């Protein structure tokens, strides 16, 4: 099954940017079924899918990142428990109190910076 995929990648590797997804697309070309969104509920779809079976955290922020609280932060405990005795346990390492304060201040600074940008933009357009 994967021999064909391997050949295509050898011959035309310059065409593929997302190797993992591209390999799946090439391998299962035309031989797949549409799944109900609850079996691959991506971050942006979460508000629209009732009772998701698999949560797919797309984007830069992940629930196991402890620096800034966000909407999926409640999932962190599951990652901490499941990865605790594996080589990936460090992904869930909780920062020290100083690290948490620094993360919060960084987050707050970005939010306040965004507010000042909004104020400057509004002022610019209201004066023109």
Phi and psi in radians as a Rosetta constraint file:
Dihedral C 1 N 2 CA 2 C 2 CIRCULARHARMONIC -1.510 0.35
Dihedral N 2 CA 2 C 2 N 3 CIRCULARHARMONIC -0.156 0.35
Dihedral C 2 N 3 CA 3 C 3 CIRCULARHARMONIC -1.069 0.35
Dihedral N 3 CA 3 C 3 N 4 CIRCULARHARMONIC -0.757 0.35
Dihedral C 3 N 4 CA 4 C 4 CIRCULARHARMONIC -1.078 0.35
Dihedral N 4 CA 4 C 4 N 5 CIRCULARHARMONIC -0.768 0.35
Dihedral C 4 N 5 CA 5 C 5 CIRCULARHARMONIC -1.065 0.35
Dihedral N 5 CA 5 C 5 N 6 CIRCULARHARMONIC -0.799 0.35
Dihedral C 5 N 6 CA 6 C 6 CIRCULARHARMONIC -1.029 0.35
Dihedral N 6 CA 6 C 6 N 7 CIRCULARHARMONIC -0.760 0.35
Dihedral C 6 N 7 CA 7 C 7 CIRCULARHARMONIC -1.081 0.35
Dihedral N 7 CA 7 C 7 N 8 CIRCULARHARMONIC -0.807 0.35
Dihedral C 7 N 8 CA 8 C 8 CIRCULARHARMONIC -1.078 0.35
Dihedral N 8 CA 8 C 8 N 9 CIRCULARHARMONIC -0.715 0.35
Dihedral C 8 N 9 CA 9 C 9 CIRCULARHARMONIC -1.174 0.35
Dihedral N 9 CA 9 C 9 N 10 CIRCULARHARMONIC -0.636 0.35
Dihedral C 9 N 10 CA 10 C 10 CIRCULARHARMONIC -1.130 0.35
Dihedral N 10 CA 10 C 10 N 11 CIRCULARHARMONIC -0.766 0.35
Dihedral C 10 N 11 CA 11 C 11 CIRCULARHARMONIC -1.289 0.35
Dihedral N 11 CA 11 C 11 N 12 CIRCULARHARMONIC -0.638 0.35
Dihedral C 11 N 12 CA 12 C 12 CIRCULARHARMONIC -2.298 0.35
Dihedral N 12 CA 12 C 12 N 13 CIRCULARHARMONIC 0.681 0.35
Dihedral C 12 N 13 CA 13 C 13 CIRCULARHARMONIC -1.026 0.35
Dihedral N 13 CA 13 C 13 N 14 CIRCULARHARMONIC -0.486 0.35
Dihedral C 13 N 14 CA 14 C 14 CIRCULARHARMONIC -1.146 0.35
Dihedral N 14 CA 14 C 14 N 15 CIRCULARHARMONIC -0.265 0.35
Dihedral C 14 N 15 CA 15 C 15 CIRCULARHARMONIC -1.501 0.35
Dihedral N 15 CA 15 C 15 N 16 CIRCULARHARMONIC -0.192 0.35
Dihedral C 15 N 16 CA 16 C 16 CIRCULARHARMONIC -1.937 0.35
Dihedral N 16 CA 16 C 16 N 17 CIRCULARHARMONIC 2.184 0.35
Dihedral C 16 N 17 CA 17 C 17 CIRCULARHARMONIC -1.770 0.35
Dihedral N 17 CA 17 C 17 N 18 CIRCULARHARMONIC -0.645 0.35
Dihedral C 17 N 18 CA 18 C 18 CIRCULARHARMONIC -1.924 0.35
Dihedral N 18 CA 18 C 18 N 19 CIRCULARHARMONIC 1.383 0.35
Dihedral C 18 N 19 CA 19 C 19 CIRCULARHARMONIC -0.928 0.35
Dihedral N 19 CA 19 C 19 N 20 CIRCULARHARMONIC -0.729 0.35
Dihedral C 19 N 20 CA 20 C 20 CIRCULARHARMONIC -1.164 0.35
Dihedral N 20 CA 20 C 20 N 21 CIRCULARHARMONIC -0.819 0.35
Dihedral C 20 N 21 CA 21 C 21 CIRCULARHARMONIC -1.208 0.35
Dihedral N 21 CA 21 C 21 N 22 CIRCULARHARMONIC -0.708 0.35
Dihedral C 21 N 22 CA 22 C 22 CIRCULARHARMONIC -1.098 0.35
Dihedral N 22 CA 22 C 22 N 23 CIRCULARHARMONIC -0.660 0.35
Dihedral C 22 N 23 CA 23 C 23 CIRCULARHARMONIC -1.098 0.35
Dihedral N 23 CA 23 C 23 N 24 CIRCULARHARMONIC -0.716 0.35
Dihedral C 23 N 24 CA 24 C 24 CIRCULARHARMONIC -1.142 0.35
Dihedral N 24 CA 24 C 24 N 25 CIRCULARHARMONIC -0.729 0.35
Dihedral C 24 N 25 CA 25 C 25 CIRCULARHARMONIC -1.091 0.35
Dihedral N 25 CA 25 C 25 N 26 CIRCULARHARMONIC -0.786 0.35
Dihedral C 25 N 26 CA 26 C 26 CIRCULARHARMONIC -1.151 0.35
Dihedral N 26 CA 26 C 26 N 27 CIRCULARHARMONIC -0.778 0.35
Dihedral C 26 N 27 CA 27 C 27 CIRCULARHARMONIC -1.107 0.35
Dihedral N 27 CA 27 C 27 N 28 CIRCULARHARMONIC -0.765 0.35
Dihedral C 27 N 28 CA 28 C 28 CIRCULARHARMONIC -1.836 0.35
Dihedral N 28 CA 28 C 28 N 29 CIRCULARHARMONIC 0.467 0.35
Dihedral C 28 N 29 CA 29 C 29 CIRCULARHARMONIC -0.871 0.35
Dihedral N 29 CA 29 C 29 N 30 CIRCULARHARMONIC 1.940 0.35
Dihedral C 29 N 30 CA 30 C 30 CIRCULARHARMONIC 1.338 0.35
Dihedral N 30 CA 30 C 30 N 31 CIRCULARHARMONIC -0.005 0.35
Dihedral C 30 N 31 CA 31 C 31 CIRCULARHARMONIC -2.118 0.35
Dihedral N 31 CA 31 C 31 N 32 CIRCULARHARMONIC 1.146 0.35
Dihedral C 31 N 32 CA 32 C 32 CIRCULARHARMONIC -2.634 0.35
Dihedral N 32 CA 32 C 32 N 33 CIRCULARHARMONIC 2.903 0.35
Dihedral C 32 N 33 CA 33 C 33 CIRCULARHARMONIC -2.158 0.35
Dihedral N 33 CA 33 C 33 N 34 CIRCULARHARMONIC 2.645 0.35
Dihedral C 33 N 34 CA 34 C 34 CIRCULARHARMONIC -1.348 0.35
Dihedral N 34 CA 34 C 34 N 35 CIRCULARHARMONIC 2.270 0.35
Dihedral C 34 N 35 CA 35 C 35 CIRCULARHARMONIC -1.685 0.35
Dihedral N 35 CA 35 C 35 N 36 CIRCULARHARMONIC 2.633 0.35
Dihedral C 35 N 36 CA 36 C 36 CIRCULARHARMONIC -1.055 0.35
Dihedral N 36 CA 36 C 36 N 37 CIRCULARHARMONIC 2.407 0.35
Dihedral C 36 N 37 CA 37 C 37 CIRCULARHARMONIC -0.962 0.35
Dihedral N 37 CA 37 C 37 N 38 CIRCULARHARMONIC -0.379 0.35
Dihedral C 37 N 38 CA 38 C 38 CIRCULARHARMONIC -1.171 0.35
Dihedral N 38 CA 38 C 38 N 39 CIRCULARHARMONIC -0.278 0.35
Dihedral C 38 N 39 CA 39 C 39 CIRCULARHARMONIC -1.583 0.35
Dihedral N 39 CA 39 C 39 N 40 CIRCULARHARMONIC -0.030 0.35
Dihedral C 39 N 40 CA 40 C 40 CIRCULARHARMONIC -2.723 0.35
Dihedral N 40 CA 40 C 40 N 41 CIRCULARHARMONIC 1.098 0.35
Dihedral C 40 N 41 CA 41 C 41 CIRCULARHARMONIC -1.368 0.35
Dihedral N 41 CA 41 C 41 N 42 CIRCULARHARMONIC 1.845 0.35
Dihedral C 41 N 42 CA 42 C 42 CIRCULARHARMONIC -1.444 0.35
Dihedral N 42 CA 42 C 42 N 43 CIRCULARHARMONIC 2.790 0.35
Dihedral C 42 N 43 CA 43 C 43 CIRCULARHARMONIC -0.820 0.35
Dihedral N 43 CA 43 C 43 N 44 CIRCULARHARMONIC -0.844 0.35
Dihedral C 43 N 44 CA 44 C 44 CIRCULARHARMONIC -1.197 0.35
Dihedral N 44 CA 44 C 44 N 45 CIRCULARHARMONIC -0.367 0.35
Dihedral C 44 N 45 CA 45 C 45 CIRCULARHARMONIC -1.602 0.35
Dihedral N 45 CA 45 C 45 N 46 CIRCULARHARMONIC -0.218 0.35
Dihedral C 45 N 46 CA 46 C 46 CIRCULARHARMONIC -0.877 0.35
Dihedral N 46 CA 46 C 46 N 47 CIRCULARHARMONIC -0.757 0.35
Dihedral C 46 N 47 CA 47 C 47 CIRCULARHARMONIC -1.133 0.35
Dihedral N 47 CA 47 C 47 N 48 CIRCULARHARMONIC -0.302 0.35
Dihedral C 47 N 48 CA 48 C 48 CIRCULARHARMONIC -1.845 0.35
Dihedral N 48 CA 48 C 48 N 49 CIRCULARHARMONIC -0.058 0.35
Dihedral C 48 N 49 CA 49 C 49 CIRCULARHARMONIC -1.985 0.35
Dihedral N 49 CA 49 C 49 N 50 CIRCULARHARMONIC 2.068 0.35
Dihedral C 49 N 50 CA 50 C 50 CIRCULARHARMONIC -1.379 0.35
Dihedral N 50 CA 50 C 50 N 51 CIRCULARHARMONIC 2.340 0.35
Dihedral C 50 N 51 CA 51 C 51 CIRCULARHARMONIC 0.866 0.35
Dihedral N 51 CA 51 C 51 N 52 CIRCULARHARMONIC 1.124 0.35
Dihedral C 51 N 52 CA 52 C 52 CIRCULARHARMONIC -1.121 0.35
Dihedral N 52 CA 52 C 52 N 53 CIRCULARHARMONIC 2.487 0.35
Dihedral C 52 N 53 CA 53 C 53 CIRCULARHARMONIC -1.565 0.35
Dihedral N 53 CA 53 C 53 N 54 CIRCULARHARMONIC -0.691 0.35
Dihedral C 53 N 54 CA 54 C 54 CIRCULARHARMONIC -2.247 0.35
Dihedral N 54 CA 54 C 54 N 55 CIRCULARHARMONIC 2.174 0.35
Dihedral C 54 N 55 CA 55 C 55 CIRCULARHARMONIC -1.690 0.35
Dihedral N 55 CA 55 C 55 N 56 CIRCULARHARMONIC 2.190 0.35
Dihedral C 55 N 56 CA 56 C 56 CIRCULARHARMONIC -1.965 0.35
Dihedral N 56 CA 56 C 56 N 57 CIRCULARHARMONIC 1.788 0.35
Dihedral C 56 N 57 CA 57 C 57 CIRCULARHARMONIC -1.436 0.35
Dihedral N 57 CA 57 C 57 N 58 CIRCULARHARMONIC 1.642 0.35
Dihedral C 57 N 58 CA 58 C 58 CIRCULARHARMONIC -1.526 0.35
Dihedral N 58 CA 58 C 58 N 59 CIRCULARHARMONIC 2.818 0.35
Dihedral C 58 N 59 CA 59 C 59 CIRCULARHARMONIC 1.625 0.35
Dihedral N 59 CA 59 C 59 N 60 CIRCULARHARMONIC -3.106 0.35
Dihedral C 59 N 60 CA 60 C 60 CIRCULARHARMONIC -1.359 0.35
Dihedral N 60 CA 60 C 60 N 61 CIRCULARHARMONIC -0.594 0.35
Dihedral C 60 N 61 CA 61 C 61 CIRCULARHARMONIC -1.477 0.35
Dihedral N 61 CA 61 C 61 N 62 CIRCULARHARMONIC 2.303 0.35
Dihedral C 61 N 62 CA 62 C 62 CIRCULARHARMONIC -2.150 0.35
Dihedral N 62 CA 62 C 62 N 63 CIRCULARHARMONIC 2.627 0.35
Dihedral C 62 N 63 CA 63 C 63 CIRCULARHARMONIC -1.132 0.35
Dihedral N 63 CA 63 C 63 N 64 CIRCULARHARMONIC -0.377 0.35
Dihedral C 63 N 64 CA 64 C 64 CIRCULARHARMONIC -1.487 0.35
Dihedral N 64 CA 64 C 64 N 65 CIRCULARHARMONIC -0.067 0.35
Dihedral C 64 N 65 CA 65 C 65 CIRCULARHARMONIC -1.454 0.35
Dihedral N 65 CA 65 C 65 N 66 CIRCULARHARMONIC 2.116 0.35
Dihedral C 65 N 66 CA 66 C 66 CIRCULARHARMONIC -1.633 0.35
Dihedral N 66 CA 66 C 66 N 67 CIRCULARHARMONIC -0.012 0.35
Dihedral C 66 N 67 CA 67 C 67 CIRCULARHARMONIC -1.226 0.35
Dihedral N 67 CA 67 C 67 N 68 CIRCULARHARMONIC -0.676 0.35
Dihedral C 67 N 68 CA 68 C 68 CIRCULARHARMONIC -2.336 0.35
Dihedral N 68 CA 68 C 68 N 69 CIRCULARHARMONIC 2.239 0.35
Dihedral C 68 N 69 CA 69 C 69 CIRCULARHARMONIC -1.116 0.35
Dihedral N 69 CA 69 C 69 N 70 CIRCULARHARMONIC 2.495 0.35
Dihedral C 69 N 70 CA 70 C 70 CIRCULARHARMONIC -2.667 0.35
Dihedral N 70 CA 70 C 70 N 71 CIRCULARHARMONIC -3.102 0.35
Dihedral C 70 N 71 CA 71 C 71 CIRCULARHARMONIC -1.038 0.35
Dihedral N 71 CA 71 C 71 N 72 CIRCULARHARMONIC -0.551 0.35
Dihedral C 71 N 72 CA 72 C 72 CIRCULARHARMONIC -1.781 0.35
Dihedral N 72 CA 72 C 72 N 73 CIRCULARHARMONIC 0.244 0.35
Dihedral C 72 N 73 CA 73 C 73 CIRCULARHARMONIC -1.037 0.35
Dihedral N 73 CA 73 C 73 N 74 CIRCULARHARMONIC -0.512 0.35
Dihedral C 73 N 74 CA 74 C 74 CIRCULARHARMONIC -1.084 0.35
Dihedral N 74 CA 74 C 74 N 75 CIRCULARHARMONIC -0.318 0.35
Dihedral C 74 N 75 CA 75 C 75 CIRCULARHARMONIC -1.376 0.35
Dihedral N 75 CA 75 C 75 N 76 CIRCULARHARMONIC -0.233 0.35
Dihedral C 75 N 76 CA 76 C 76 CIRCULARHARMONIC -0.984 0.35
Dihedral N 76 CA 76 C 76 N 77 CIRCULARHARMONIC -0.701 0.35
Dihedral C 76 N 77 CA 77 C 77 CIRCULARHARMONIC -1.048 0.35
Dihedral N 77 CA 77 C 77 N 78 CIRCULARHARMONIC -0.584 0.35
Dihedral C 77 N 78 CA 78 C 78 CIRCULARHARMONIC -1.161 0.35
Dihedral N 78 CA 78 C 78 N 79 CIRCULARHARMONIC -0.722 0.35
Dihedral C 78 N 79 CA 79 C 79 CIRCULARHARMONIC -1.177 0.35
Dihedral N 79 CA 79 C 79 N 80 CIRCULARHARMONIC -0.714 0.35
Dihedral C 79 N 80 CA 80 C 80 CIRCULARHARMONIC -1.051 0.35
Dihedral N 80 CA 80 C 80 N 81 CIRCULARHARMONIC -0.786 0.35
Dihedral C 80 N 81 CA 81 C 81 CIRCULARHARMONIC -1.170 0.35
Dihedral N 81 CA 81 C 81 N 82 CIRCULARHARMONIC -0.818 0.35
Dihedral C 81 N 82 CA 82 C 82 CIRCULARHARMONIC -1.261 0.35
Dihedral N 82 CA 82 C 82 N 83 CIRCULARHARMONIC -0.564 0.35
Dihedral C 82 N 83 CA 83 C 83 CIRCULARHARMONIC -1.735 0.35
Dihedral N 83 CA 83 C 83 N 84 CIRCULARHARMONIC -0.034 0.35
Dihedral C 83 N 84 CA 84 C 84 CIRCULARHARMONIC -0.868 0.35
Dihedral N 84 CA 84 C 84 N 85 CIRCULARHARMONIC -0.765 0.35
Dihedral C 84 N 85 CA 85 C 85 CIRCULARHARMONIC -1.924 0.35
Dihedral N 85 CA 85 C 85 N 86 CIRCULARHARMONIC 0.619 0.35
Dihedral C 85 N 86 CA 86 C 86 CIRCULARHARMONIC -2.122 0.35
Dihedral N 86 CA 86 C 86 N 87 CIRCULARHARMONIC 2.950 0.35
Dihedral C 86 N 87 CA 87 C 87 CIRCULARHARMONIC -1.090 0.35
Dihedral N 87 CA 87 C 87 N 88 CIRCULARHARMONIC -0.230 0.35
Dihedral C 87 N 88 CA 88 C 88 CIRCULARHARMONIC -1.715 0.35
Dihedral N 88 CA 88 C 88 N 89 CIRCULARHARMONIC 0.181 0.35
Dihedral C 88 N 89 CA 89 C 89 CIRCULARHARMONIC -1.012 0.35
Dihedral N 89 CA 89 C 89 N 90 CIRCULARHARMONIC -0.553 0.35
Dihedral C 89 N 90 CA 90 C 90 CIRCULARHARMONIC -1.127 0.35
Dihedral N 90 CA 90 C 90 N 91 CIRCULARHARMONIC -0.354 0.35
Dihedral C 90 N 91 CA 91 C 91 CIRCULARHARMONIC -1.076 0.35
Dihedral N 91 CA 91 C 91 N 92 CIRCULARHARMONIC -0.474 0.35
Dihedral C 91 N 92 CA 92 C 92 CIRCULARHARMONIC -1.834 0.35
Dihedral N 92 CA 92 C 92 N 93 CIRCULARHARMONIC 0.151 0.35
Dihedral C 92 N 93 CA 93 C 93 CIRCULARHARMONIC -1.055 0.35
Dihedral N 93 CA 93 C 93 N 94 CIRCULARHARMONIC 2.234 0.35
Dihedral C 93 N 94 CA 94 C 94 CIRCULARHARMONIC -1.429 0.35
Dihedral N 94 CA 94 C 94 N 95 CIRCULARHARMONIC 2.372 0.35
Dihedral C 94 N 95 CA 95 C 95 CIRCULARHARMONIC -1.252 0.35
Dihedral N 95 CA 95 C 95 N 96 CIRCULARHARMONIC 2.794 0.35
Dihedral C 95 N 96 CA 96 C 96 CIRCULARHARMONIC -1.165 0.35
Dihedral N 96 CA 96 C 96 N 97 CIRCULARHARMONIC 3.003 0.35
Dihedral C 96 N 97 CA 97 C 97 CIRCULARHARMONIC -1.033 0.35
Dihedral N 97 CA 97 C 97 N 98 CIRCULARHARMONIC -0.732 0.35
Dihedral C 97 N 98 CA 98 C 98 CIRCULARHARMONIC -1.082 0.35
Dihedral N 98 CA 98 C 98 N 99 CIRCULARHARMONIC -0.695 0.35
Dihedral C 98 N 99 CA 99 C 99 CIRCULARHARMONIC -1.131 0.35
Dihedral N 99 CA 99 C 99 N 100 CIRCULARHARMONIC -0.687 0.35
Dihedral C 99 N 100 CA 100 C 100 CIRCULARHARMONIC -1.166 0.35
Dihedral N 100 CA 100 C 100 N 101 CIRCULARHARMONIC -0.729 0.35
Dihedral C 100 N 101 CA 101 C 101 CIRCULARHARMONIC -1.109 0.35
Dihedral N 101 CA 101 C 101 N 102 CIRCULARHARMONIC -0.772 0.35
Dihedral C 101 N 102 CA 102 C 102 CIRCULARHARMONIC -1.073 0.35
Dihedral N 102 CA 102 C 102 N 103 CIRCULARHARMONIC -0.750 0.35
Dihedral C 102 N 103 CA 103 C 103 CIRCULARHARMONIC -1.093 0.35
Dihedral N 103 CA 103 C 103 N 104 CIRCULARHARMONIC -0.734 0.35
Dihedral C 103 N 104 CA 104 C 104 CIRCULARHARMONIC -1.133 0.35
Dihedral N 104 CA 104 C 104 N 105 CIRCULARHARMONIC -0.772 0.35
Dihedral C 104 N 105 CA 105 C 105 CIRCULARHARMONIC -1.120 0.35
Dihedral N 105 CA 105 C 105 N 106 CIRCULARHARMONIC -0.676 0.35
Dihedral C 105 N 106 CA 106 C 106 CIRCULARHARMONIC -1.091 0.35
Dihedral N 106 CA 106 C 106 N 107 CIRCULARHARMONIC -0.799 0.35
Dihedral C 106 N 107 CA 107 C 107 CIRCULARHARMONIC -1.057 0.35
Dihedral N 107 CA 107 C 107 N 108 CIRCULARHARMONIC -0.806 0.35
Dihedral C 107 N 108 CA 108 C 108 CIRCULARHARMONIC -1.085 0.35
Dihedral N 108 CA 108 C 108 N 109 CIRCULARHARMONIC -0.747 0.35
Dihedral C 108 N 109 CA 109 C 109 CIRCULARHARMONIC -1.054 0.35
Dihedral N 109 CA 109 C 109 N 110 CIRCULARHARMONIC -0.715 0.35
Dihedral C 109 N 110 CA 110 C 110 CIRCULARHARMONIC -1.146 0.35
Dihedral N 110 CA 110 C 110 N 111 CIRCULARHARMONIC -0.708 0.35
Dihedral C 110 N 111 CA 111 C 111 CIRCULARHARMONIC -1.122 0.35
Dihedral N 111 CA 111 C 111 N 112 CIRCULARHARMONIC -0.792 0.35
Dihedral C 111 N 112 CA 112 C 112 CIRCULARHARMONIC -1.160 0.35
Dihedral N 112 CA 112 C 112 N 113 CIRCULARHARMONIC -0.669 0.35
Dihedral C 112 N 113 CA 113 C 113 CIRCULARHARMONIC -1.065 0.35
Dihedral N 113 CA 113 C 113 N 114 CIRCULARHARMONIC -0.688 0.35
Dihedral C 113 N 114 CA 114 C 114 CIRCULARHARMONIC -1.122 0.35
Dihedral N 114 CA 114 C 114 N 115 CIRCULARHARMONIC -0.666 0.35
Dihedral C 114 N 115 CA 115 C 115 CIRCULARHARMONIC -1.154 0.35
Dihedral N 115 CA 115 C 115 N 116 CIRCULARHARMONIC -0.699 0.35
Dihedral C 115 N 116 CA 116 C 116 CIRCULARHARMONIC -1.203 0.35
Dihedral N 116 CA 116 C 116 N 117 CIRCULARHARMONIC -0.600 0.35
Dihedral C 116 N 117 CA 117 C 117 CIRCULARHARMONIC -1.110 0.35
Dihedral N 117 CA 117 C 117 N 118 CIRCULARHARMONIC -0.730 0.35
Dihedral C 117 N 118 CA 118 C 118 CIRCULARHARMONIC -1.089 0.35
Dihedral N 118 CA 118 C 118 N 119 CIRCULARHARMONIC -0.776 0.35
Dihedral C 118 N 119 CA 119 C 119 CIRCULARHARMONIC -1.086 0.35
Dihedral N 119 CA 119 C 119 N 120 CIRCULARHARMONIC -0.753 0.35
Dihedral C 119 N 120 CA 120 C 120 CIRCULARHARMONIC -1.117 0.35
Dihedral N 120 CA 120 C 120 N 121 CIRCULARHARMONIC -0.712 0.35
Dihedral C 120 N 121 CA 121 C 121 CIRCULARHARMONIC -1.135 0.35
Dihedral N 121 CA 121 C 121 N 122 CIRCULARHARMONIC -0.790 0.35
Dihedral C 121 N 122 CA 122 C 122 CIRCULARHARMONIC -1.060 0.35
Dihedral N 122 CA 122 C 122 N 123 CIRCULARHARMONIC -0.781 0.35
Dihedral C 122 N 123 CA 123 C 123 CIRCULARHARMONIC -1.073 0.35
Dihedral N 123 CA 123 C 123 N 124 CIRCULARHARMONIC -0.734 0.35
Dihedral C 123 N 124 CA 124 C 124 CIRCULARHARMONIC -1.067 0.35
Dihedral N 124 CA 124 C 124 N 125 CIRCULARHARMONIC -0.855 0.35
Dihedral C 124 N 125 CA 125 C 125 CIRCULARHARMONIC -1.321 0.35
Dihedral N 125 CA 125 C 125 N 126 CIRCULARHARMONIC -0.456 0.35
Dihedral C 125 N 126 CA 126 C 126 CIRCULARHARMONIC -1.346 0.35
Dihedral N 126 CA 126 C 126 N 127 CIRCULARHARMONIC -0.370 0.35
Dihedral C 126 N 127 CA 127 C 127 CIRCULARHARMONIC -1.545 0.35
Dihedral N 127 CA 127 C 127 N 128 CIRCULARHARMONIC -0.175 0.35
